[in-house]
Amino acid sequence: MKKLAMITARGGSKRIPRKNIKEFNGKPIMAYSIEAALKSGVFDEVMVSTDDDEIAEIAKKYGASVPFMRSEKTSNDFATTVDVIDEVISEYHKRGTDFDMFACIYPTAPFVTADRLKEAVDKLTDSDADSLIPVVRFSYPPQRAMEIHDGRLIFRQPENLSARSQDLTPHYHDAGQFYVVRTESFLNNHGIMVGDILPMELSELEVQDIDNEVDWKLAELKYRLLVSDIK
């Protein structure tokens, strides 16, 4: 079974300029995704999809391939991850190479590890599911969510106010790190969050959204804490 790791790293970034190659604890943040994919040993190719020459050079420096540059169509603010994946698979096919499975890894996911990627690929390979998505549990029960209407708090599910937290069904959200998908399923469903999906639950220490400078600083602190715990 042939497997591809693709890291999606376009040049444009509004909230954090040059986000995908900004230094994170000593090296470009994208390097963590590349190194984890290479170290996992489960991929036949590790590539970066980008429209940016500087990103392409940094990707190659850390061991990834950049066999083609991303098109203008998939480099704008409206292009989706699915659009980028579709283009990558199509371009490889034109060059005579097809993959049975792929992992789409975000370039700003420094908490991704080689062990987690290998675990995810092995888990999907041993199943009949279409894809696998890492998830993290909501720290506070969404069943007790509130809204503000006309300056007043309104409980969305007042019937759950007296329920014990441990009696409420846990809810999860996408960890925003990577997806492992069977290529045939992706092409048939044209999506990564469709079909039969396996979960991989991560701890809150392994997950951090990085959308602004405060997130970035928190992520660096959390990363150092995580590395310290591992050691």
Secondary structure as UniProt FT lines:
FT   STRAND          3..8
FT   TURN            17..18
FT   HELIX           19..21
FT   STRAND          23..24
FT   TURN            25..26
FT   STRAND          27..28
FT   HELIX           29..40
FT   STRAND          45..49
FT   HELIX           53..61
FT   TURN            62..63
FT   TURN            73..75
FT   TURN            77..78
FT   HELIX           81..94
FT   TURN            95..96
FT   STRAND          101..105
FT   TURN            107..108
FT   TURN            110..111
FT   HELIX           114..125
FT   STRAND          131..137
FT   HELIX           142..144
FT   STRAND          146..149
FT   TURN            150..151
FT   STRAND          152..155
FT   HELIX           158..160
FT   TURN            161..162
FT   HELIX           165..167
FT   STRAND          172..174
FT   STRAND          178..182
FT   HELIX           183..189
FT   STRAND          197..202
FT   HELIX           204..206
FT   HELIX           213..230
//
